[in-house]
Structure formats: structure tokens, C-alpha cells
Amino acid sequence: MVLRVIAEEDMYGYRIIREIATRSKDTFKLNEGTLYPILHMLEKEGHVTSYDGQSETGRSRRYYRITVQGKLHLAARMEEWQVFSDAVTLVLGTEGV
């Protein structure tokens, strides 16, 4: 989910948290203690890079940008998720619900 929102535009941590919460209708409410280790791991693996910039309000922020390698990783994970999701749907079925 983190890579997906960053793939659309560079974002800073709090904005990533807000975006995921909004898109999931508050089902996923990440906190900083969860998000930043994910971002650091993604950066270490070469899936994102970071840089210092200013937010819309002019505050200094660390922004995260997806890399080409990150885009490939995201595409593979999204494909895996689709296979998994389809299989769960088949097991649970939709008839009689």
C-alpha cells in the first residue's frame, strides 16, 4: 500500500499515513512507528529514495519517491495480490450471501 500511494506522487510520511487511511475508509490507520520502518526497508532495498523538501504549508519534510525498481516490485506484488484475492473469492463464494 505504501508503494502504491508513493507511485502516484512523492509524499512525506504523515501524508502517506493520511492517504492510506482515507483510501481505506480508516480501515488502515498506520502510525509513525509502523510506517517509518517500512519506508526505511523500502529505501534500503532500492524501491524508494528520499529527499528533503517543503510541504504545502512550507514546513520542511522528508519526501519519498518510488524508483524504477520499486515500480517493478509494486507491479509484481499487485499481481500476487490479485491472484490471492481471486482465490479467496473463489473459496468464500458469492452465491447465497
N, C-alpha and C positions, 0 to 999 in steps of 0.2 A: 504494500500500500504506500509506503514511504517513497519508493522509487517511482511509482505511478504518478503521484502528485508532483514530484520534482520534475518528471519528464515533461510536464506541460509548461512549467516556468521555474526559474530559480526561486528558491524560497529559503527563509530563515526558520529556525526551529519552532518558535511559537506559531508561526503561520502554518507550518506543516501540521502541527497538532490541531489547530483550528480547522484546517481544510479537511482532514480526515474525520474529525468529529461531525462537521457539517454534512459531508457527503454520506456518512453512515447514519445520519439522524441520531447522533450521540450514542450509537452502539459501541463505537471505538473511541474511547477517551484516553489517549496516551498522555502520560506525564513526562516531564523532562528526564526523569530518571530512567525511563524506558526508551525514549526517543534518541537521546544523545549517544548511548552505547550502540544503537542500530546505525546511526549516522557515521560514527567512528569506524565501525566494522565495514560499512559500505565504502568508506573512503580508503581504508586500508586495503580492501580487495580491488580497488580501482574502479568501482562502479559510480562513485561521485567524487567531485572535487569541491573544495570550499574556498571562499574568498571573503574579504571584509567589504562591506558596502553600507548603504544607508537605507533604512526603511522608508515607507511612505511618509512617516512623521518626522523624518530627519535623524532618527536615532541610529547609532552605529550598530550594525548587526553582522553576524557571520551567515553568509548565504551558501547554499548547497546547489550544485549543478550536476546533472546526470552526464556521464561520459558515454562515448560510443560503446565501450564495453558494458556499461550499465544498461544501455538500451537493449543490447543483445541479451543480457541477463534477464531483464524485465520481460522481454518477449518470450523467452523460454519458460519463465515462472508463470506467466499468464496462460501459456499453452498447457502447462502441467495443471494449473488450477481449473481450467475448462474441462479437462479430462476427468479430474477428481469430482468436480461439481456435477457433471453429466452422470457419472457413475452413482453418486449419492441420490440424484433424482430418480434414476432407474430403480434403485433399491427401495427408496421410500414410496415411489409411485405417486401419481396424482389422481388416480381414479378413486372415487368414493370418499374423497376428502372434502 
